[in-house]
């Protein structure tokens, strides 16, 4: 993983952690938790996707690629489905957490690369 990507992910994690602390202080625990869970899911999904592309482009071991694919598609997406269907978190917090990776990630990566 290149340095710009590491910086972008670290900034996203810091921004979401700060936002969650503010939300908890405002007595919005379910919103803060939904934001954290969705952002974590989104970052894990993104990192697995970059690993898949890296392995495919470099034509590395098919066993490693298969292992990552078996984690990403059935396991990660089942977890995503359970998060959405549980109704433990407001949908807007989940959507914000998913969008955070895209918005902050693109801006940070563009500025640091």
N, C-alpha and C positions, 0 to 999 in steps of 0.2 A: 504494500500500500504506500502510495507516495505521500510526502509530507503535507501537501496542500489538502489532501483528503483527510489525513489525521487531524489537521487543524480545524477543518470544517466540522468533523464529527465531534471534536472536543468542544467547540463553540456551541454547537447544537445542544449537547448534553448540559453545558453550563447554563445556557439560556433557559432551557426547560426546567432545570433544577431551581433556578431563581424564580421563574414564573410559578412553579409548584409551591414554593415556600410562601410566596405572596398569596396564592390562592388558599393555602391552608390557614394563613393568618386571617384571611377574610371569611373563614368558616365554610370553605367550598372544597371539602375533602374529596368528595366523589369526582369533582371536576379535575382536581389536581392529580388524583390517581389515574383517571382516564387519560389525561395528557401524558403522564409518565409511561403508562403501559403502551399506549399507541406509538409514542416516539421510540421506545425501546424496541417494539416489534418492527417498526419501520427501519431502524438502524440495522437490526439483525438481518432483515430481509435484504437490505441494500448490500451489506457486507457479503452475504452468501452469494448474491447475484454477481458482485465484482469478482469473487473467487471463481465462480462458474465461468465467467468470460475469460479470466486469466488462464485457467486451466485449458479451456478450449482453444484459446489463441496460441498458447505455447505447446499445445498437444502433449500435455503431461499425462500422468497415469489415469486411465479410465476408471480404476477402482476408486480413486479419490473423488473424481467427478461424480460417479454413481452415488457415493456416500453423501456428498453435499446435496445432490438432487433429491435423495431419499429423505434428507432432513428438511430441505426447503419446501418441497411441494406438499407431501402429505402432512408432515408434522407442523411446520410453521403455519400453513394455511388452515389446518384444523384448529390450532390455537387462535388464529385470527377469527375464525368463525365462532369459536366459543366466547371470545371476548365480545364480539358483536351481539351474539344471541343471549348472553347472560343478563344484559340490561342493568349491569351493576354501575355502569358509567354513562353519563350523558353522551349522546351521539355527537354533539358538537365538540366535546372535549376529545373524542377519538379522532374526529376529522381534523381538528386543529393539530393534534399530535402527528398525524400522518402528513399533513401539509407542512409542518415545521421542517421536516427533513428536506423537502423539496425547496422551500423558499430560502431558509437560512443556508442550506447546503450549497445551492447554486450560487448565491451571492458571495458566500465566503470562499468557495472554491475559485470563483472568477477573480476575486480580489487577491488571492494568495498564489495563484499559479502564474 
